Structures are given as C-alpha cells and as structure tokens.
Amino acid sequence: MPVKWLLYWQPNAGQVSSQTLVDVMKSIESINGVRLGRWQVTASNHRPIQRDQSMPLPPEAARELLGLTFSEVPSKHYFVLRGEHMVVETHSNMQNIMEKLQLYRNRLTIFFEGYQYQLGDFQVKAGRAVLAHSENLRGIILEVEYVPVSSIEQTRVLLQEFVDLVQEVVAGQNMLGRFIHLEPNYSDYNLQDQYGWQHTALQYITLMVYFMSSQRS
Amino acid sequence: MECVVQGILETQYVDALEVLLQGLCGGIRETLKVHEFYLKSGSNMGAVNSEVTLCCSLSGPQPVWTVRHVGGPMRGAASEQLPALVRSVFEADISNSGLRFMYALGYKLDYEILRTGFSFCFQKVVPITVKVSCICRLPKLHAIDEAVPVTPTLHLVEVFAPASADNYAEVVAAISSFAEFLAPLLHLSKPGAFTGVVATASTAASSLISRAALK
C-alpha cells in the first residue's frame, strides 16, 4: 500500500475557516491536480460503560477506545487503543458486535471529508475535519501519498519534497499559514516500515486527538 | 442470523459420515483446526454481562482470527415449532492482536478448547455448512499441542446456514430436509435438545464404507 502523510493546516494567526479548504483545492488544481471524487474518514471516540458507578472498572480495561472507518475500504473497521499502544484491523461487522456487547459508549465522532486529486504518481486528499451532527469545523487537512512505494523510509525525502512544493503553491495563493505533518511513532504500536491501513488509522487518530486537545486549550 | 441443528456421532462412524457427505456434496472437504477462546466481560464493565468467542483457525498456512458473537435464540410459539434453532450471529475477522485487544476491553478468559475435524459446504437453497468436530480441552493455558478430547468416543456434528428475518422459514426447511439425508447415521436437533445416538448407525456406516470401498 502506498505511503500516506497526513498534514493539518496551521494558520499564522486566527482560526481556520471553510474558505481555507476552498483555497487549498484551488492551489492543487492550479498545479494540474485532477479531481477524482469525494472521500470520507469517520473517527469516533468511545468511553467504557461503567455498570455500577460506585464500583471501579476492571483495571486492565482500556479507558478510551478509538474507532475508524475509511470510505475507501468500507469492509474494514480499525480500532486504536492509545494507552495500550495497539492498532487492530477488523471486519466492519465488528461494529455490530460492539453494539451488542454494550461495553463502550460513543462520546464524539469527527468526519474527515473532502476531495481527492491525482498529480502524476502522487495522490492528494484535501478535506475538512468536522464534528458529526454539529458540522463544527475542527481543522483543514491534507493527505498526500506516493503511489509506487510502500516503504515509509524510502518515501520520506520524496514526500517531503512534494509537501514543500505544495507549501510553495499554497503560499502563492496568499494563504497565511502552512501544513504541518504530525507523524505518530509507528514503532510504539509495533507497526513496521511497510505501510498499511493500520498506519493510516493511527495517523487519523493522532490528528483527531490533536484537534480535540487544541480545541480544549 | 443463522439456523442451526446439531447431533452427536460415535467416533467409529465418522469415516462413514465423511463418505456420505462427500457423496452428497461432491465438493471440497475442509480441515478444521480451531483454537477457540470463550471470553466473559470483566466485572462492572459494560451495560450488561456479555460473552464472546474468539476463534483462531489454524488449518491454513497463516492463523486466521475471528470474533464471534452468538445472540439469543428467536422466541415465540412459532419458533418453538421449528425443527432448527434460529439465532442472531455476528462474525468479524480481526488482526493477530485479537486476543490482546479483547483482554484490553476488559474480557477475561472463561475457558478455551481446540476443535479438530472437517467441514463440508453444500449449496442448496442457501449455503449449508456441516462441521464434524472433536472437542478437546487444553490441560494447560494455550497448550494446543497437549489437547485432550473431552469425549473421545463421540464427535459433534453441526449443520448451519445463514438466514435473515425474511427467509429463515425457508432456510429451516432446507436444513431440515438436508438432515434427513444424514438420519441413518445421526439425529440432528436444536442445540440443547439432546437426542442421543441412532440405533441404525452401525448398519448404515458399514453399508457406506463398503460402497465407498467398491468405488
């Protein structure tokens, strides 16, 4: 699977707005990015259900369960346990099982959604992160991938150069800010150099957590 | 949802059942070797007590992990009249860290077994699967190499098929008519309704084995 980098827009001042996404898409189209279609990633944060509030939860039970679904692979669902450093890939049916088990309660859901572009061997997804139900904008994101190679280390320089190019194009549109790559430590989660959907799940969860914590601060 | 019936067969007649199933199916026999973990939710964890099974199939080159949740049987007077049990079942493949994940959700190991045997799949009205298995207990934690049959003289035979709220009556009928083919060797009934072994098994098995030898 091609290596993906997930980046978020950091404005020089103030907040991000929906116009930022429009400007980013214009920038990509200005370098002949071919729009392919829409995409969506659904990320959810769950907390354990404590049957009796006066009694503690089992100490080994994860206090937070993060779930992820990609529109590109609807048959799969991903879970991330940050405290346990675990990324798990399951069939999408696991969501039905979790509903039956009634162990965890959904606390909040974020949609990452936007348009996908092709630029030669690179694919770019530009999108926004919004809270489900309220449509409250949490951030603007860019996912870049270099299609021919699956090794994280082998693509590092190439992807960095491509991101630098995008930064220049965006700056040329008079956008004040830059894209920041928030790379998780894959080895902490026992994920290898060969890139896969579990790596992507971890990147989106890391960004979700970042958006939620920056909102609080 | 799934419809299911099951029965027991004396181990000495398993070869005969295999001949019969091969004849009925004409398809591929699949080897079963599954390490099954029966898990119970931790105290105070979740809105209700829950149980779930984690299965690790060891019959292929790589282990395949699956989470299986079996819901309660369909209730009501009409369902009691049905010759097969209809119940909700959800299955989901999970990556290799499945057991660690389930423990991290607060589950505890209740017990574990090793299931060995074979299965056949038949395409009738719906795909019907027959599993013939020997259930083995593990004397030590996860020690599948030391597995010991719980009932060495008996095998468990399960016949099941996927169903939906719209077609379960049709699926039950298909399973029921299929069970008649196996009737000379074993009784199939709803899980929990023990019907024992059949008196004709010995004669039927001899006949099947001798016919198979002639081919």
Interface residues (C-beta under 8 A of the other chain):
Chain A: P48 I49 Q50 R51 D52 M55 P56 L57 P58 E60 A61 A62 L65 H77 F79 L81 E84 M86 V88 E89 T90 H91 S92 N93 M94 N96 I97 K100 L101 Q102 L103 Y104 Q198
Chain B: S41 G42 S43 N44 M45 G46 A47 V48 S50 V52 V67 H69 G71 F90 E91 A92 D93 I94 S95 S97 G98 R100 F101 Y103 A104 L105 G106
